[in-house]
Amino acid sequence: MNGYGNSVFLRTALGGGGGGLDPDAQAFITAAAITDPTQQAAINTLVVDLKGYSVWTKMEALYPMVGGTASQHKFNLKNPLDTDGAFRMTFHGGVTHSSNGITFATNGYADTKWLPSANSTTSNVSGGAYSRTNLTADYALFGSLNLAFEGLCVFPKIAAGNTFFSANNNLTDGNANFVTDTRGLFHVNRDSLTVTRLFRNGTSIRTATVGSITPPAFAVFLGARNYAGTTQSYFNGNLAFGFLGDTLTLTEAGNFYTAVQAFQTTLSRQV
Amino acid sequence: MKLTQLTTKQRLTYVGLLTELQKDEIVGQLYAPDSYFNPIQDINDNWIISVEEMEQCVNPDYLWVKDLDLIPYEPKPTPPPFE
């Protein structure tokens, strides 16, 4: 089901929307000290929408990057504790925080502490990031790879024009040029033991038939890739959302984008 | 050139130059809450940090980074996805 009606439906079903915030939204708002009413409402609607779409339980880490500071952007909406075990991010190098999210420069990246080896399986993983930067260059939006270049990663469009992606498989499809704009929500998904899929803005734009591998034991970085413990392929650009979790169906991926885009629109930073 | 002399345009292309000892001192240390220094090497193997790390540093132990000499950033070639 697409559209913004889900949250309206749930609020209506719960009594006209006049009550308090969703408890998970409230926990995040409290932890991240979000005081702006528009930002609070955006977070609440996002949580309610994701629950209505039955996507909430499939997520392990959601990074709304709302509030404008490092101490707010670091929190995982799914588990807003200030611990590595809750996948609270730490920031490294050239990172700037604003109402538009996180801008990476030179040597900047965010460490999610989320290990594919501990939190995903060969046939069940997804991850993504919402980029506000249209940039053709050799950078990763996010990544965790082992020495054999196997893991979870997206290169949206390298200088040669090609796109690489992986979801617990070898980085693949580098010979194809099919991304015309690197802005938006890029989401890589392990459909099955043999199929990996890339979404942009909730629409499937590429599939690859490639076998699964044992998930790597290196934390996923946003704004760069973690190549077996070495940080590489820095992204000089702006991210406004990130997520890690279970495989989504085609319908769930579309609904997930709808919810994320509504969130960005409420915050006036949609692309 | 120093941080205070940077123009807006130059902010995008300059970095702070570290000695090896300075790199060892700050690597893995916080420059601001939740934010860690990440010294890297440029194409000439100089150790550098970003202008953002210099500007945003509020850790009293490392405020000296604000006075680092700035050099034009010449990055190492980015490795292709498979190398």
Interface residues (C-beta under 8 A of the other chain):
Chain A: A70 S71 K74 M89 T90 F91 H92 G93 G94 V95 T96 A105 T106 N107 G108 Y109 A137 D138 Y139 A140 F149 C153 F155 I158 F164 L171 G174 T231 Q232 S233 Y234
Chain B: L12 V15 A32 P33 D34 S35 Y36 F37 N38 P39 I40 I48 I49 S50 V51 E52 E53 Q56 Y73 P75 T78 P79 P80 P81 F82
